[in-house]
Amino acid sequence: MKTLDRLWTVDEVADYLGVPVGTLYQWRCKRTGPPGRRIGKHLRYLPEDVREWVREQT
């Protein structure tokens, strides 16, 4: 069984996508960016969700 990747932080996703952190928060408010999840008070992303979101962009 494949071990799941650890969750990415907002900073890691911003770095991966090459966008400012503020852009991720704007996208989240508009529900247009990669899906994130609240883990307690922290926002985290599943790497596979971010990669899938990138593939879906035209």
PDB file with SEQRES, HELIX, SHEET and CRYST1 records, atoms N, CA, C and O in Angstrom:
SEQRES   1 A   58  MET LYS THR LEU ASP ARG LEU TRP THR VAL ASP GLU VAL          
SEQRES   2 A   58  ALA ASP TYR LEU GLY VAL PRO VAL GLY THR LEU TYR GLN          
SEQRES   3 A   58  TRP ARG CYS LYS ARG THR GLY PRO PRO GLY ARG ARG ILE          
SEQRES   4 A   58  GLY LYS HIS LEU ARG TYR LEU PRO GLU ASP VAL ARG GLU          
SEQRES   5 A   58  TRP VAL ARG GLU GLN THR                                      
HELIX    1 AA1 VAL A   10  LEU A   17  1                                   8    
HELIX    2 AA2 VAL A   21  LYS A   30  1                                  10    
HELIX    3 AA3 PRO A   47  GLU A   56  1                                  10    
SHEET    1 AA1 2 ARG A  37  ILE A  39  0                                        
SHEET    2 AA1 2 HIS A  42  ARG A  44 -1                                        
CRYST1    1.000    1.000    1.000  90.00  90.00  90.00 P 1           1          
ATOM      1  N   MET A   1       0.845  -1.189   0.000  1.00  0.00           N  
ATOM      2  CA  MET A   1       0.000   0.000   0.000  1.00  0.00           C  
ATOM      3  C   MET A   1       0.882   1.243   0.000  1.00  0.00           C  
ATOM      4  O   MET A   1       1.833   1.339   0.776  1.00  0.00           O  
ATOM      5  N   LYS A   2       0.563   2.185  -0.868  1.00  0.00           N  
ATOM      6  CA  LYS A   2       1.350   3.419  -0.977  1.00  0.00           C  
ATOM      7  C   LYS A   2       1.077   4.333   0.217  1.00  0.00           C  
ATOM      8  O   LYS A   2      -0.072   4.528   0.613  1.00  0.00           O  
ATOM      9  N   THR A   3       2.137   4.882   0.779  1.00  0.00           N  
ATOM     10  CA  THR A   3       2.000   5.838   1.867  1.00  0.00           C  
ATOM     11  C   THR A   3       1.551   7.173   1.294  1.00  0.00           C  
ATOM     12  O   THR A   3       2.109   7.646   0.304  1.00  0.00           O  
ATOM     13  N   LEU A   4       0.551   7.776   1.910  1.00  0.00           N  
ATOM     14  CA  LEU A   4       0.053   9.062   1.450  1.00  0.00           C  
ATOM     15  C   LEU A   4       1.075  10.155   1.719  1.00  0.00           C  
ATOM     16  O   LEU A   4       1.802  10.117   2.712  1.00  0.00           O  
ATOM     17  N   ASP A   5       1.118  11.129   0.815  1.00  0.00           N  
ATOM     18  CA  ASP A   5       1.958  12.298   1.034  1.00  0.00           C  
ATOM     19  C   ASP A   5       1.419  13.060   2.237  1.00  0.00           C  
ATOM     20  O   ASP A   5       0.230  13.007   2.551  1.00  0.00           O  
ATOM     21  N   ARG A   6       2.314  13.759   2.892  1.00  0.00           N  
ATOM     22  CA  ARG A   6       1.855  14.603   3.997  1.00  0.00           C  
ATOM     23  C   ARG A   6       1.108  15.796   3.424  1.00  0.00           C  
ATOM     24  O   ARG A   6       1.265  16.116   2.246  1.00  0.00           O  
ATOM     25  N   LEU A   7       0.315  16.446   4.227  1.00  0.00           N  
ATOM     26  CA  LEU A   7      -0.440  17.608   3.786  1.00  0.00           C  
ATOM     27  C   LEU A   7       0.501  18.784   3.556  1.00  0.00           C  
ATOM     28  O   LEU A   7       1.511  18.930   4.244  1.00  0.00           O  
ATOM     29  N   TRP A   8       0.155  19.624   2.579  1.00  0.00           N  
ATOM     30  CA  TRP A   8       0.956  20.802   2.274  1.00  0.00           C  
ATOM     31  C   TRP A   8       0.405  22.023   3.000  1.00  0.00           C  
ATOM     32  O   TRP A   8      -0.804  22.156   3.189  1.00  0.00           O  
ATOM     33  N   THR A   9       1.295  22.900   3.399  1.00  0.00           N  
ATOM     34  CA  THR A   9       0.901  24.167   3.997  1.00  0.00           C  
ATOM     35  C   THR A   9       0.558  25.160   2.886  1.00  0.00           C  
ATOM     36  O   THR A   9       0.805  24.908   1.707  1.00  0.00           O  
ATOM     37  N   VAL A  10      -0.015  26.285   3.290  1.00  0.00           N  
ATOM     38  CA  VAL A  10      -0.322  27.342   2.330  1.00  0.00           C  
ATOM     39  C   VAL A  10       0.959  27.820   1.647  1.00  0.00           C  
ATOM     40  O   VAL A  10       0.970  28.041   0.436  1.00  0.00           O  
ATOM     41  N   ASP A  11       2.030  27.978   2.410  1.00  0.00           N  
ATOM     42  CA  ASP A  11       3.300  28.421   1.832  1.00  0.00           C  
ATOM     43  C   ASP A  11       3.825  27.427   0.800  1.00  0.00           C  
ATOM     44  O   ASP A  11       4.347  27.828  -0.239  1.00  0.00           O  
ATOM     45  N   GLU A  12       3.689  26.141   1.080  1.00  0.00           N  
ATOM     46  CA  GLU A  12       4.169  25.124   0.146  1.00  0.00           C  
ATOM     47  C   GLU A  12       3.342  25.113  -1.143  1.00  0.00           C  
ATOM     48  O   GLU A  12       3.891  24.949  -2.232  1.00  0.00           O  
ATOM     49  N   VAL A  13       2.039  25.286  -1.020  1.00  0.00           N  
ATOM     50  CA  VAL A  13       1.189  25.313  -2.213  1.00  0.00           C  
ATOM     51  C   VAL A  13       1.486  26.559  -3.037  1.00  0.00           C  
ATOM     52  O   VAL A  13       1.570  26.492  -4.263  1.00  0.00           O  
ATOM     53  N   ALA A  14       1.644  27.689  -2.367  1.00  0.00           N  
ATOM     54  CA  ALA A  14       1.971  28.932  -3.074  1.00  0.00           C  
ATOM     55  C   ALA A  14       3.292  28.778  -3.826  1.00  0.00           C  
ATOM     56  O   ALA A  14       3.410  29.213  -4.972  1.00  0.00           O  
ATOM     57  N   ASP A  15       4.269  28.171  -3.195  1.00  0.00           N  
ATOM     58  CA  ASP A  15       5.560  27.944  -3.842  1.00  0.00           C  
ATOM     59  C   ASP A  15       5.415  26.992  -5.029  1.00  0.00           C  
ATOM     60  O   ASP A  15       5.981  27.239  -6.093  1.00  0.00           O  
ATOM     61  N   TYR A  16       4.670  25.921  -4.856  1.00  0.00           N  
ATOM     62  CA  TYR A  16       4.454  24.941  -5.920  1.00  0.00           C  
ATOM     63  C   TYR A  16       3.785  25.585  -7.130  1.00  0.00           C  
ATOM     64  O   TYR A  16       4.158  25.314  -8.271  1.00  0.00           O  
ATOM     65  N   LEU A  17       2.790  26.442  -6.875  1.00  0.00           N  
ATOM     66  CA  LEU A  17       2.045  27.076  -7.963  1.00  0.00           C  
ATOM     67  C   LEU A  17       2.714  28.346  -8.476  1.00  0.00           C  
ATOM     68  O   LEU A  17       2.376  28.836  -9.553  1.00  0.00           O  
ATOM     69  N   GLY A  18       3.651  28.873  -7.716  1.00  0.00           N  
ATOM     70  CA  GLY A  18       4.327  30.098  -8.121  1.00  0.00           C  
ATOM     71  C   GLY A  18       3.455  31.334  -7.984  1.00  0.00           C  
ATOM     72  O   GLY A  18       3.552  32.265  -8.783  1.00  0.00           O  
ATOM     73  N   VAL A  19       2.598  31.336  -6.960  1.00  0.00           N  
ATOM     74  CA  VAL A  19       1.721  32.480  -6.705  1.00  0.00           C  
ATOM     75  C   VAL A  19       1.909  32.954  -5.270  1.00  0.00           C  
ATOM     76  O   VAL A  19       2.378  32.193  -4.423  1.00  0.00           O  
ATOM     77  N   PRO A  20       1.549  34.203  -4.989  1.00  0.00           N  
ATOM     78  CA  PRO A  20       1.629  34.686  -3.604  1.00  0.00           C  
ATOM     79  C   PRO A  20       0.611  33.978  -2.711  1.00  0.00           C  
ATOM     80  O   PRO A  20      -0.432  33.524  -3.182  1.00  0.00           O  
ATOM     81  N   VAL A  21       0.921  33.890  -1.437  1.00  0.00           N  
ATOM     82  CA  VAL A  21       0.017  33.276  -0.461  1.00  0.00           C  
ATOM     83  C   VAL A  21      -1.343  33.975  -0.486  1.00  0.00           C  
ATOM     84  O   VAL A  21      -2.384  33.323  -0.404  1.00  0.00           O  
ATOM     85  N   GLY A  22      -1.329  35.298  -0.599  1.00  0.00           N  
ATOM     86  CA  GLY A  22      -2.585  36.043  -0.631  1.00  0.00           C  
ATOM     87  C   GLY A  22      -3.497  35.615  -1.761  1.00  0.00           C  
ATOM     88  O   GLY A  22      -4.720  35.645  -1.618  1.00  0.00           O  
ATOM     89  N   THR A  23      -2.923  35.219  -2.876  1.00  0.00           N  
ATOM     90  CA  THR A  23      -3.722  34.742  -4.011  1.00  0.00           C  
ATOM     91  C   THR A  23      -4.459  33.466  -3.638  1.00  0.00           C  
ATOM     92  O   THR A  23      -5.621  33.294  -4.007  1.00  0.00           O  
ATOM     93  N   LEU A  24      -3.803  32.568  -2.911  1.00  0.00           N  
ATOM     94  CA  LEU A  24      -4.479  31.337  -2.480  1.00  0.00           C  
ATOM     95  C   LEU A  24      -5.678  31.660  -1.596  1.00  0.00           C  
ATOM     96  O   LEU A  24      -6.739  31.053  -1.742  1.00  0.00           O  
ATOM     97  N   TYR A  25      -5.513  32.613  -0.680  1.00  0.00           N  
ATOM     98  CA  TYR A  25      -6.627  32.980   0.192  1.00  0.00           C  
ATOM     99  C   TYR A  25      -7.756  33.636  -0.602  1.00  0.00           C  
ATOM    100  O   TYR A  25      -8.928  33.414  -0.297  1.00  0.00           O  
ATOM    101  N   GLN A  26      -7.422  34.444  -1.619  1.00  0.00           N  
ATOM    102  CA  GLN A  26      -8.457  35.042  -2.481  1.00  0.00           C  
ATOM    103  C   GLN A  26      -9.196  33.960  -3.243  1.00  0.00           C  
ATOM    104  O   GLN A  26     -10.425  33.974  -3.314  1.00  0.00           O  
ATOM    105  N   TRP A  27      -8.448  33.017  -3.817  1.00  0.00           N  
ATOM    106  CA  TRP A  27      -9.074  31.920  -4.538  1.00  0.00           C  
ATOM    107  C   TRP A  27      -9.989  31.124  -3.617  1.00  0.00           C  
ATOM    108  O   TRP A  27     -11.077  30.708  -4.015  1.00  0.00           O  
ATOM    109  N   ARG A  28      -9.540  30.916  -2.385  1.00  0.00           N  
ATOM    110  CA  ARG A  28     -10.342  30.141  -1.436  1.00  0.00           C  
ATOM    111  C   ARG A  28     -11.666  30.845  -1.150  1.00  0.00           C  
ATOM    112  O   ARG A  28     -12.716  30.204  -1.105  1.00  0.00           O  
ATOM    113  N   CYS A  29     -11.617  32.142  -0.961  1.00  0.00           N  
ATOM    114  CA  CYS A  29     -12.847  32.910  -0.717  1.00  0.00           C  
ATOM    115  C   CYS A  29     -13.791  32.850  -1.916  1.00  0.00           C  
ATOM    116  O   CYS A  29     -15.010  32.809  -1.752  1.00  0.00           O  
ATOM    117  N   LYS A  30     -13.225  32.845  -3.112  1.00  0.00           N  
ATOM    118  CA  LYS A  30     -14.020  32.794  -4.355  1.00  0.00           C  
ATOM    119  C   LYS A  30     -14.350  31.365  -4.776  1.00  0.00           C  
ATOM    120  O   LYS A  30     -15.097  31.147  -5.730  1.00  0.00           O  
ATOM    121  N   ARG A  31     -13.789  30.395  -4.059  1.00  0.00           N  
ATOM    122  CA  ARG A  31     -13.973  28.967  -4.374  1.00  0.00           C  
ATOM    123  C   ARG A  31     -13.510  28.628  -5.791  1.00  0.00           C  
ATOM    124  O   ARG A  31     -14.165  27.871  -6.506  1.00  0.00           O  
ATOM    125  N   THR A  32     -12.366  29.204  -6.185  1.00  0.00           N  
ATOM    126  CA  THR A  32     -11.850  28.950  -7.521  1.00  0.00           C  
ATOM    127  C   THR A  32     -10.506  28.222  -7.513  1.00  0.00           C  
ATOM    128  O   THR A  32     -10.082  27.715  -8.551  1.00  0.00           O  
ATOM    129  N   GLY A  33      -9.843  28.160  -6.392  1.00  0.00           N  
ATOM    130  CA  GLY A  33      -8.521  27.556  -6.322  1.00  0.00           C  
ATOM    131  C   GLY A  33      -8.572  26.097  -5.927  1.00  0.00           C  
ATOM    132  O   GLY A  33      -9.643  25.494  -5.856  1.00  0.00           O  
ATOM    133  N   PRO A  34      -7.408  25.539  -5.671  1.00  0.00           N  
ATOM    134  CA  PRO A  34      -7.373  24.134  -5.247  1.00  0.00           C  
ATOM    135  C   PRO A  34      -8.085  23.972  -3.903  1.00  0.00           C  
ATOM    136  O   PRO A  34      -8.025  24.861  -3.054  1.00  0.00           O  
ATOM    137  N   PRO A  35      -8.750  22.847  -3.717  1.00  0.00           N  
ATOM    138  CA  PRO A  35      -9.492  22.645  -2.470  1.00  0.00           C  
ATOM    139  C   PRO A  35      -8.558  22.465  -1.276  1.00  0.00           C  
ATOM    140  O   PRO A  35      -7.650  21.634  -1.293  1.00  0.00           O  
ATOM    141  N   GLY A  36      -8.801  23.251  -0.259  1.00  0.00           N  
ATOM    142  CA  GLY A  36      -8.035  23.144   0.982  1.00  0.00           C  
ATOM    143  C   GLY A  36      -8.938  22.655   2.097  1.00  0.00           C  
ATOM    144  O   GLY A  36     -10.162  22.643   1.965  1.00  0.00           O  
ATOM    145  N   ARG A  37      -8.322  22.255   3.188  1.00  0.00           N  
ATOM    146  CA  ARG A  37      -9.066  21.746   4.334  1.00  0.00           C  
ATOM    147  C   ARG A  37      -8.563  22.407   5.602  1.00  0.00           C  
ATOM    148  O   ARG A  37      -7.366  22.650   5.759  1.00  0.00           O  
ATOM    149  N   ARG A  38      -9.481  22.691   6.497  1.00  0.00           N  
ATOM    150  CA  ARG A  38      -9.105  23.199   7.807  1.00  0.00           C  
ATOM    151  C   ARG A  38      -8.784  22.004   8.701  1.00  0.00           C  
ATOM    152  O   ARG A  38      -9.598  21.097   8.872  1.00  0.00           O  
ATOM    153  N   ILE A  39      -7.592  22.026   9.258  1.00  0.00           N  
ATOM    154  CA  ILE A  39      -7.185  21.026  10.248  1.00  0.00           C  
ATOM    155  C   ILE A  39      -6.958  21.835  11.526  1.00  0.00           C  
ATOM    156  O   ILE A  39      -5.907  22.446  11.717  1.00  0.00           O  
ATOM    157  N   GLY A  40      -7.963  21.823  12.387  1.00  0.00           N  
ATOM    158  CA  GLY A  40      -7.919  22.722  13.537  1.00  0.00           C  
ATOM    159  C   GLY A  40      -8.005  24.147  13.026  1.00  0.00           C  
ATOM    160  O   GLY A  40      -8.944  24.499  12.313  1.00  0.00           O  
ATOM    161  N   LYS A  41      -7.039  24.960  13.384  1.00  0.00           N  
ATOM    162  CA  LYS A  41      -7.033  26.345  12.907  1.00  0.00           C  
ATOM    163  C   LYS A  41      -6.128  26.537  11.696  1.00  0.00           C  
ATOM    164  O   LYS A  41      -5.914  27.667  11.257  1.00  0.00           O  
ATOM    165  N   HIS A  42      -5.597  25.450  11.153  1.00  0.00           N  
ATOM    166  CA  HIS A  42      -4.642  25.520  10.050  1.00  0.00           C  
ATOM    167  C   HIS A  42      -5.284  25.097   8.734  1.00  0.00           C  
ATOM    168  O   HIS A  42      -6.116  24.190   8.700  1.00  0.00           O  
ATOM    169  N   LEU A  43      -4.891  25.763   7.656  1.00  0.00           N  
ATOM    170  CA  LEU A  43      -5.334  25.404   6.320  1.00  0.00           C  
ATOM    171  C   LEU A  43      -4.291  24.488   5.699  1.00  0.00           C  
ATOM    172  O   LEU A  43      -3.107  24.821   5.660  1.00  0.00           O  
ATOM    173  N   ARG A  44      -4.729  23.342   5.219  1.00  0.00           N  
ATOM    174  CA  ARG A  44      -3.825  22.368   4.614  1.00  0.00           C  
ATOM    175  C   ARG A  44      -4.414  21.851   3.310  1.00  0.00           C  
ATOM    176  O   ARG A  44      -5.625  21.891   3.092  1.00  0.00           O  
ATOM    177  N   TYR A  45      -3.525  21.362   2.449  1.00  0.00           N  
ATOM    178  CA  TYR A  45      -3.916  20.870   1.136  1.00  0.00           C  
ATOM    179  C   TYR A  45      -3.375  19.465   0.930  1.00  0.00           C  
ATOM    180  O   TYR A  45      -2.252  19.156   1.328  1.00  0.00           O  
ATOM    181  N   LEU A  46      -4.189  18.613   0.301  1.00  0.00           N  
ATOM    182  CA  LEU A  46      -3.698  17.315  -0.135  1.00  0.00           C  
ATOM    183  C   LEU A  46      -2.939  17.527  -1.443  1.00  0.00           C  
ATOM    184  O   LEU A  46      -3.485  18.110  -2.379  1.00  0.00           O  
ATOM    185  N   PRO A  47      -1.694  17.067  -1.524  1.00  0.00           N  
ATOM    186  CA  PRO A  47      -0.914  17.272  -2.751  1.00  0.00           C  
ATOM    187  C   PRO A  47      -1.636  16.777  -4.006  1.00  0.00           C  
ATOM    188  O   PRO A  47      -1.570  17.428  -5.050  1.00  0.00           O  
ATOM    189  N   GLU A  48      -2.319  15.644  -3.918  1.00  0.00           N  
ATOM    190  CA  GLU A  48      -3.007  15.112  -5.096  1.00  0.00           C  
ATOM    191  C   GLU A  48      -4.162  16.023  -5.533  1.00  0.00           C  
ATOM    192  O   GLU A  48      -4.458  16.111  -6.725  1.00  0.00           O  
ATOM    193  N   ASP A  49      -4.817  16.703  -4.574  1.00  0.00           N  
ATOM    194  CA  ASP A  49      -5.877  17.651  -4.928  1.00  0.00           C  
ATOM    195  C   ASP A  49      -5.308  18.855  -5.668  1.00  0.00           C  
ATOM    196  O   ASP A  49      -5.901  19.338  -6.632  1.00  0.00           O  
ATOM    197  N   VAL A  50      -4.157  19.335  -5.212  1.00  0.00           N  
ATOM    198  CA  VAL A  50      -3.522  20.487  -5.866  1.00  0.00           C  
ATOM    199  C   VAL A  50      -3.092  20.102  -7.279  1.00  0.00           C  
ATOM    200  O   VAL A  50      -3.327  20.849  -8.229  1.00  0.00           O  
ATOM    201  N   ARG A  51      -2.466  18.942  -7.413  1.00  0.00           N  
ATOM    202  CA  ARG A  51      -2.014  18.497  -8.739  1.00  0.00           C  
ATOM    203  C   ARG A  51      -3.197  18.289  -9.685  1.00  0.00           C  
ATOM    204  O   ARG A  51      -3.119  18.645 -10.861  1.00  0.00           O  
ATOM    205  N   GLU A  52      -4.278  17.724  -9.184  1.00  0.00           N  
ATOM    206  CA  GLU A  52      -5.483  17.513 -10.001  1.00  0.00           C  
ATOM    207  C   GLU A  52      -6.080  18.862 -10.408  1.00  0.00           C  
ATOM    208  O   GLU A  52      -6.505  19.025 -11.552  1.00  0.00           O  
ATOM    209  N   TRP A  53      -6.117  19.811  -9.507  1.00  0.00           N  
ATOM    210  CA  TRP A  53      -6.643  21.146  -9.812  1.00  0.00           C  
ATOM    211  C   TRP A  53      -5.817  21.778 -10.943  1.00  0.00           C  
ATOM    212  O   TRP A  53      -6.377  22.392 -11.851  1.00  0.00           O  
ATOM    213  N   VAL A  54      -4.486  21.627 -10.885  1.00  0.00           N  
ATOM    214  CA  VAL A  54      -3.623  22.177 -11.929  1.00  0.00           C  
ATOM    215  C   VAL A  54      -3.943  21.528 -13.273  1.00  0.00           C  
ATOM    216  O   VAL A  54      -4.027  22.217 -14.290  1.00  0.00           O  
ATOM    217  N   ARG A  55      -4.121  20.205 -13.284  1.00  0.00           N  
ATOM    218  CA  ARG A  55      -4.438  19.497 -14.536  1.00  0.00           C  
ATOM    219  C   ARG A  55      -5.768  19.962 -15.127  1.00  0.00           C  
ATOM    220  O   ARG A  55      -5.930  19.959 -16.347  1.00  0.00           O  
ATOM    221  N   GLU A  56      -6.709  20.355 -14.296  1.00  0.00           N  
ATOM    222  CA  GLU A  56      -8.036  20.767 -14.761  1.00  0.00           C  
ATOM    223  C   GLU A  56      -8.056  22.184 -15.329  1.00  0.00           C  
ATOM    224  O   GLU A  56      -9.016  22.563 -16.000  1.00  0.00           O  
ATOM    225  N   GLN A  57      -7.016  22.969 -15.071  1.00  0.00           N  
ATOM    226  CA  GLN A  57      -7.004  24.355 -15.539  1.00  0.00           C  
ATOM    227  C   GLN A  57      -6.755  24.399 -17.049  1.00  0.00           C  
ATOM    228  O   GLN A  57      -5.928  23.662 -17.586  1.00  0.00           O  
ATOM    229  N   THR A  58      -7.501  25.290 -17.714  1.00  0.00           N  
ATOM    230  CA  THR A  58      -7.365  25.411 -19.173  1.00  0.00           C  
ATOM    231  C   THR A  58      -6.632  26.676 -19.539  1.00  0.00           C  
ATOM    232  O   THR A  58      -6.424  26.948 -20.721  1.00  0.00           O  
TER     233      THR A  58                                                      
END                                                                             
